[in-house]
Amino acid sequence: MEFERARAVAAQWHQVDQTGSTNADLVAAVSADPSLPHLTVLMTKDQRAGRGRLDRVWQAPAGSALALSVLVRVAEVPLALRGWIPLAAGAAMATAVRAQLPELIARGGPAGLKWPNDVLVDGRKICGILAEGAPGFESVVIGSGVNTAMAEADLPVPTATSFPALGVACDEDALVAAYLTELDRLIAALTSDPSEVRRAVVALCVTLGREVNVSLPDGSALRGIAADIDEEGRLVVAGRAVSAGDVVHVR
C-alpha cells in the first residue's frame, strides 16, 4: 500500500490524483463534517492552485512535489499559545526533512526552519507551510508543499531546492510519517508543556543569529539581527518583537 507508514499515523487518510488546493478542500470538508478527527490528512502529488503565505501562488509540475494538508484539533490549546501552531508545523517538517538527509546533517550542513515556518536546506527553500483556521475556534488546517521529486531544472526560483537537486532520493512515506508524528507531539505539547515547543523551534531555527530584513504588514521594513523567539512565538529583531512579516536572510 502506498504511504503505508503515513496512513498508520493519520486518523483518516485521503489521497487524490489532482486538486486545486488541498487546504481549501480540507477546510471545506471540515465545514461539511465537523466530526472529522485530529490528524485527518488530504494529500496529492498534483495541486493546481496552491497558495503560500502572504497569498503567494504555489505551483509545481505534476508528480514533482507533495501537497499535504492536515487537520489539527486545538480546542485544548490556550488562545495565547495558538500563534505557535504554524511554527510547530514548520519544526515538525524540518525534523522530517533532516531525517532524509543524514549525510548532510553529519557534516554540519544547514537544514532547518526559517521563521516562521519555511524549511530551508543550505539556505534554499524545500518546503513552505500555510496554516489556516477552520470553521469555529477548535481546528486548524496546516498545508505544506514539499519538493520531494522536483528536478533541479524545474525549480521555480534560485532560492528553491528539492531532494533531487540535493542528490537525495526522498522516501516520501517516511517523510510524511515523521512529519505527522512530530506535528502531533508538538501540538499536544502546547497543552502539556509549551516550553518544549519553543525549545524545538529555537533549536531548528536557522534565522536566529542572522542579519535579516523584515517587510512588515504596514509596509515598513526592519533590519537587524534576529536575536530570539519570544514566549509568544514572535521573532525579536533589533529589540522589536515581530508577529508577522516577510523575512529575508541577508547574505
N, C-alpha and C positions, 0 to 999 in steps of 0.2 A: 504493500500500500504506500502511495506517495505521501510523504510527510508523516510517517507513522509516529515518530517520536514527538513531533509538534502536536499532532492530534491527541496524543495521550496527555499532554499538559492542558490543552484548551478544554473549556467546559463544553463548548459547541464549536464545530469547525465547518466553515462554509467556503468552498473554493469555486470560483467561476472562471470561465475561459477568458472573458473580457468584460470590462465595465467602464463607465465614465469615471467614477470616483468611489473607492471603497469606503472612504469616510462618509460621503453623502449617503451611500446605500445603507451603511450600518446605523447612522443616525435615524434614517427613515424606518429601518427595521425596529429600532428601539421604540420609536413613536407608535408603530403599529402593534408591537408586542412588548409592553413594559416589563414582562416577566423574564426577558432574556437574561441569562445568568452572567455573572462576573467571568471574564475571560472568554466571552464569545468572540470568535475570530472570523473575519472575512478577508480572503486573500485572492489575488490574481497576479498573473505574470503579464497582463496586457491591460494597463489602465490608460484610458484615452483623455481624461480631463481631470487629472490630479491637481491638487493645489498645495502650495507650501506656505510657510509663514509669510505674513505681510502680503497675502493674496498673490503671491508669485505662482506662475504656472509650472507644473511639474510634469514633464513628458519623457518617455523613454521608448525606444523601439520594442516591439512586442517580443517577449521572451528574454529581455536583457536585464530586467530588474523585478524585484518582488515589491508589490504594493500590498501592504498588510495593515488592516485596521483591527483594533482590539477594544472591546467594551470593558471598562473597569468600573466597578461599583464603589462609590466613595462616601456612602452615607455616614460611615463612622469616622471619616477624616474631618477634623475641625476645619471650619471655613478659613481660618487664618493660615492653615498649612496647605491649602489646595494649590497655591502657587508653585509648590514643589512638584506637583504631578508631572508637568512636562519635563522638568529636569530629571525626575526619577526615570521617566521613559528613556530619555537620552542616555542616562547612565547605564540602564539595562541593556540598551542596544550597543553601547560602547563596549560593555563587558562581553557581549556575544560576538562582536566583531573581533575583538582582541583574541578570543579563543580560537578564531580561524587563522590567526597569524602568529603561530608560536615562534617561528624563526625570526621574524621582525621584532617581536617583543623581547626575545632572548638577547638580541644585540642592542637593545635600548631604543629601538625605533619608536617614534612618537605616534601613538594611536589613542585617541580619547575624545573627550567631549569639548566642543566649542560652545560656550554659554550662549543661549540657554540649552539647546538640545540638538545641534548638528554633530554628527560623528565624523571626525577627521582622521585620516591616516597620512602621515608625512605632510601634514598641512593642507591636504586636499579632501574635499567632502565626498564621503562614500554613502552617507545616509542622511536624510532630512526627516524631521518629525513634526507633525501638526496635531495638537490636542484641541478638541472641540467639546463643548458642553452638549450633552444630550438633553432631551426634554426633562424638565424638573431639575432638582439640585443634587441628585443622587448618583449620576452617571457621567462618565467622560468617555469619549471615543478618541483613541490615540492612533493616528495613522503614521505609517513610516514607509519610505521608499528607499530601498537598498539596491545599490548597483552590484548585484551578485554575478551577472554574466555579461555585462556590457563590454564590448570590445573597445580598446583604447581609442580607435578611430571614431567611435560613436559618442564619446564623452562630449557633453554639450558646451562646456567651458573649460579653460585651462585649470581652473581651481577645483575641478571634479576628478574623482578617481573611481576605480572599480576593482573587484578582485582579479579579473584577468589582467588589468593594467599593472597590478602588483605582482603578477606571475603566480597567482594562487587560484586553485580550483576550490570554490566555496561549496561546502556541504550545507545546502540550504535548509535541510531538515534539522541538522544540529544547530544551525544559527537561530532558526525560529524557536526551537525548543528551549535553547539557552535564554533567549530574549524573554519569552513568556514566563519562564521560571523566575528570572531575576526581577522582571516587572512585578509579578505577583508578590514577591518577597518585599520589594521596596514600598509598594502601595500599602501592604499590611503594616510595615514599619512606621508609616506616617501616623498610624493609630497607636502602636505599641511603643515605639522608640524613634521619634522623629530625628533625633541626633544621628542615628545610623544612616538616614537618607542624606543628611548634609555631609557626613564623613565620606560616603560613597561618591557623591557628586564632586566634592572637592578633590578627592584622590584621583579622579579621572579627568578633571577639567584642565585642558591644555591652554585655556585662556589666561589662567592665573599666572601672574608674574610677567605677562606680556604687555607691551605698549599697544593700546587699541584706539581706534576711532569708533565712537558710538553715535549713530544717527538716531536721534530721539524722535518720538511721535509728534512733538510740536514743531519739528523742522529744524531745531537747533542741533548742534553737534558737541560732543565731549571727547577730549583726547587726554590720555594719561595711562598710567599703569593700572592694570586690573589687579587689585590687591587682595580681594577676598570675595566670598559669597556670604551674605549675612544670614541671619536666622530666618528671614522670610524668603530666601532664595534669590535676593537681588544681588546684582554684580556691583561691587564697590570700585569705582574708578575715580581717581583724583579726589578721594574723600567723599564722593557723592554716590548714593545708592541708586542704581538704575533697575527698574522693574520691567521695562520693555524697551527695545531698541534693536537696531541692526548693527551688529558688532563686526568690525573688520580688524583682523590682526595686522599690525604694522610690521612690515618685513624689514 
